[in-house]
Amino acid sequence: TLTGMAQLLAGGRIDPNEAPQGLLENLPGIGPERARAILEARERRAFDSLRAIERVPGIGPRTREQLEPFLAVDPG
């Protein structure tokens, strides 16, 4: 989590397929419930794009847009 926070502070982005729950919870508009939902969704199927995060209950286009400066999906 500290490494991810340092990455964000340096202007980097984190991958929602790898970020721990504690880090996800602290992103704008996420919180504990949505962070858990992200973890559950990625266990079923990895996110192949940032737009795919909209399949998580409670995350729509507006929330995804808020998250774009903080998240990036690694295509590999």
PyMOL CGO cylinders between C-alpha atoms (Angstrom):
from pymol import cmd
from pymol.cgo import CYLINDER

trace = [
    CYLINDER, 0.00, 0.00, 0.00, 2.81, 2.44, 0.81, 0.3, 1, 1, 1, 1, 1, 1,
    CYLINDER, 2.81, 2.44, 0.81, 4.49, 1.72, -2.50, 0.3, 1, 1, 1, 1, 1, 1,
    CYLINDER, 4.49, 1.72, -2.50, 1.21, 2.38, -4.32, 0.3, 1, 1, 1, 1, 1, 1,
    CYLINDER, 1.21, 2.38, -4.32, 0.64, 5.62, -2.40, 0.3, 1, 1, 1, 1, 1, 1,
    CYLINDER, 0.64, 5.62, -2.40, 4.18, 6.76, -3.26, 0.3, 1, 1, 1, 1, 1, 1,
    CYLINDER, 4.18, 6.76, -3.26, 3.52, 5.92, -6.89, 0.3, 1, 1, 1, 1, 1, 1,
    CYLINDER, 3.52, 5.92, -6.89, 0.34, 8.02, -6.87, 0.3, 1, 1, 1, 1, 1, 1,
    CYLINDER, 0.34, 8.02, -6.87, 2.08, 10.92, -5.13, 0.3, 1, 1, 1, 1, 1, 1,
    CYLINDER, 2.08, 10.92, -5.13, 4.77, 10.85, -7.81, 0.3, 1, 1, 1, 1, 1, 1,
    CYLINDER, 4.77, 10.85, -7.81, 2.08, 11.19, -10.49, 0.3, 1, 1, 1, 1, 1, 1,
    CYLINDER, 2.08, 11.19, -10.49, 2.00, 7.52, -11.42, 0.3, 1, 1, 1, 1, 1, 1,
    CYLINDER, 2.00, 7.52, -11.42, -0.99, 5.27, -11.78, 0.3, 1, 1, 1, 1, 1, 1,
    CYLINDER, -0.99, 5.27, -11.78, -1.87, 1.94, -10.22, 0.3, 1, 1, 1, 1, 1, 1,
    CYLINDER, -1.87, 1.94, -10.22, -3.33, -1.15, -11.83, 0.3, 1, 1, 1, 1, 1, 1,
    CYLINDER, -3.33, -1.15, -11.83, -6.76, -2.12, -10.42, 0.3, 1, 1, 1, 1, 1, 1,
    CYLINDER, -6.76, -2.12, -10.42, -5.87, -5.75, -11.18, 0.3, 1, 1, 1, 1, 1, 1,
    CYLINDER, -5.87, -5.75, -11.18, -3.04, -5.63, -8.64, 0.3, 1, 1, 1, 1, 1, 1,
    CYLINDER, -3.04, -5.63, -8.64, -3.80, -2.86, -6.14, 0.3, 1, 1, 1, 1, 1, 1,
    CYLINDER, -3.80, -2.86, -6.14, -4.56, -3.95, -2.57, 0.3, 1, 1, 1, 1, 1, 1,
    CYLINDER, -4.56, -3.95, -2.57, -7.90, -3.12, -1.01, 0.3, 1, 1, 1, 1, 1, 1,
    CYLINDER, -7.90, -3.12, -1.01, -6.42, -0.51, 1.34, 0.3, 1, 1, 1, 1, 1, 1,
    CYLINDER, -6.42, -0.51, 1.34, -5.04, 1.48, -1.57, 0.3, 1, 1, 1, 1, 1, 1,
    CYLINDER, -5.04, 1.48, -1.57, -8.24, 1.22, -3.62, 0.3, 1, 1, 1, 1, 1, 1,
    CYLINDER, -8.24, 1.22, -3.62, -10.31, 2.40, -0.65, 0.3, 1, 1, 1, 1, 1, 1,
    CYLINDER, -10.31, 2.40, -0.65, -8.45, 5.70, -0.62, 0.3, 1, 1, 1, 1, 1, 1,
    CYLINDER, -8.45, 5.70, -0.62, -9.13, 6.59, -4.23, 0.3, 1, 1, 1, 1, 1, 1,
    CYLINDER, -9.13, 6.59, -4.23, -11.79, 9.26, -4.88, 0.3, 1, 1, 1, 1, 1, 1,
    CYLINDER, -11.79, 9.26, -4.88, -15.30, 7.85, -4.82, 0.3, 1, 1, 1, 1, 1, 1,
    CYLINDER, -15.30, 7.85, -4.82, -14.30, 4.29, -3.86, 0.3, 1, 1, 1, 1, 1, 1,
    CYLINDER, -14.30, 4.29, -3.86, -14.35, 3.55, -0.12, 0.3, 1, 1, 1, 1, 1, 1,
    CYLINDER, -14.35, 3.55, -0.12, -14.41, 0.09, 1.49, 0.3, 1, 1, 1, 1, 1, 1,
    CYLINDER, -14.41, 0.09, 1.49, -17.51, -1.34, -0.22, 0.3, 1, 1, 1, 1, 1, 1,
    CYLINDER, -17.51, -1.34, -0.22, -16.50, -0.47, -3.76, 0.3, 1, 1, 1, 1, 1, 1,
    CYLINDER, -16.50, -0.47, -3.76, -12.91, -1.56, -3.08, 0.3, 1, 1, 1, 1, 1, 1,
    CYLINDER, -12.91, -1.56, -3.08, -14.20, -4.99, -2.01, 0.3, 1, 1, 1, 1, 1, 1,
    CYLINDER, -14.20, -4.99, -2.01, -16.41, -5.09, -5.12, 0.3, 1, 1, 1, 1, 1, 1,
    CYLINDER, -16.41, -5.09, -5.12, -13.36, -4.34, -7.30, 0.3, 1, 1, 1, 1, 1, 1,
    CYLINDER, -13.36, -4.34, -7.30, -11.44, -7.20, -5.68, 0.3, 1, 1, 1, 1, 1, 1,
    CYLINDER, -11.44, -7.20, -5.68, -14.34, -9.59, -6.22, 0.3, 1, 1, 1, 1, 1, 1,
    CYLINDER, -14.34, -9.59, -6.22, -14.80, -8.53, -9.84, 0.3, 1, 1, 1, 1, 1, 1,
    CYLINDER, -14.80, -8.53, -9.84, -11.12, -8.93, -10.68, 0.3, 1, 1, 1, 1, 1, 1,
    CYLINDER, -11.12, -8.93, -10.68, -11.09, -12.41, -9.13, 0.3, 1, 1, 1, 1, 1, 1,
    CYLINDER, -11.09, -12.41, -9.13, -13.81, -13.42, -11.58, 0.3, 1, 1, 1, 1, 1, 1,
    CYLINDER, -13.81, -13.42, -11.58, -12.14, -11.74, -14.57, 0.3, 1, 1, 1, 1, 1, 1,
    CYLINDER, -12.14, -11.74, -14.57, -9.21, -9.34, -14.83, 0.3, 1, 1, 1, 1, 1, 1,
    CYLINDER, -9.21, -9.34, -14.83, -9.90, -5.84, -16.07, 0.3, 1, 1, 1, 1, 1, 1,
    CYLINDER, -9.90, -5.84, -16.07, -8.67, -5.55, -19.66, 0.3, 1, 1, 1, 1, 1, 1,
    CYLINDER, -8.67, -5.55, -19.66, -9.26, -1.81, -19.83, 0.3, 1, 1, 1, 1, 1, 1,
    CYLINDER, -9.26, -1.81, -19.83, -10.12, 0.99, -17.47, 0.3, 1, 1, 1, 1, 1, 1,
    CYLINDER, -10.12, 0.99, -17.47, -13.62, 1.12, -18.95, 0.3, 1, 1, 1, 1, 1, 1,
    CYLINDER, -13.62, 1.12, -18.95, -14.11, -2.48, -17.78, 0.3, 1, 1, 1, 1, 1, 1,
    CYLINDER, -14.11, -2.48, -17.78, -14.15, -1.25, -14.17, 0.3, 1, 1, 1, 1, 1, 1,
    CYLINDER, -14.15, -1.25, -14.17, -17.71, -0.09, -14.87, 0.3, 1, 1, 1, 1, 1, 1,
    CYLINDER, -17.71, -0.09, -14.87, -18.84, -3.71, -14.50, 0.3, 1, 1, 1, 1, 1, 1,
    CYLINDER, -18.84, -3.71, -14.50, -18.25, -3.31, -10.75, 0.3, 1, 1, 1, 1, 1, 1,
    CYLINDER, -18.25, -3.31, -10.75, -21.53, -2.57, -8.94, 0.3, 1, 1, 1, 1, 1, 1,
    CYLINDER, -21.53, -2.57, -8.94, -21.66, 1.08, -7.93, 0.3, 1, 1, 1, 1, 1, 1,
    CYLINDER, -21.66, 1.08, -7.93, -19.08, 2.25, -10.47, 0.3, 1, 1, 1, 1, 1, 1,
    CYLINDER, -19.08, 2.25, -10.47, -20.41, 3.94, -13.56, 0.3, 1, 1, 1, 1, 1, 1,
    CYLINDER, -20.41, 3.94, -13.56, -18.93, 6.27, -16.16, 0.3, 1, 1, 1, 1, 1, 1,
    CYLINDER, -18.93, 6.27, -16.16, -18.72, 9.27, -13.81, 0.3, 1, 1, 1, 1, 1, 1,
    CYLINDER, -18.72, 9.27, -13.81, -16.81, 7.37, -11.12, 0.3, 1, 1, 1, 1, 1, 1,
    CYLINDER, -16.81, 7.37, -11.12, -14.55, 5.79, -13.76, 0.3, 1, 1, 1, 1, 1, 1,
    CYLINDER, -14.55, 5.79, -13.76, -13.75, 9.24, -15.10, 0.3, 1, 1, 1, 1, 1, 1,
    CYLINDER, -13.75, 9.24, -15.10, -12.80, 10.38, -11.58, 0.3, 1, 1, 1, 1, 1, 1,
    CYLINDER, -12.80, 10.38, -11.58, -10.47, 7.40, -11.30, 0.3, 1, 1, 1, 1, 1, 1,
    CYLINDER, -10.47, 7.40, -11.30, -8.73, 7.81, -14.68, 0.3, 1, 1, 1, 1, 1, 1,
    CYLINDER, -8.73, 7.81, -14.68, -5.91, 10.01, -13.28, 0.3, 1, 1, 1, 1, 1, 1,
    CYLINDER, -5.91, 10.01, -13.28, -5.09, 7.32, -10.71, 0.3, 1, 1, 1, 1, 1, 1,
    CYLINDER, -5.09, 7.32, -10.71, -5.60, 4.01, -12.51, 0.3, 1, 1, 1, 1, 1, 1,
    CYLINDER, -5.60, 4.01, -12.51, -4.12, 2.33, -15.56, 0.3, 1, 1, 1, 1, 1, 1,
    CYLINDER, -4.12, 2.33, -15.56, -4.65, -1.24, -16.69, 0.3, 1, 1, 1, 1, 1, 1,
    CYLINDER, -4.65, -1.24, -16.69, -1.50, -3.11, -17.67, 0.3, 1, 1, 1, 1, 1, 1,
    CYLINDER, -1.50, -3.11, -17.67, -2.35, -4.89, -20.92, 0.3, 1, 1, 1, 1, 1, 1,
    CYLINDER, -2.35, -4.89, -20.92, 0.14, -7.70, -20.12, 0.3, 1, 1, 1, 1, 1, 1,
]
cmd.load_cgo(trace, "trace")
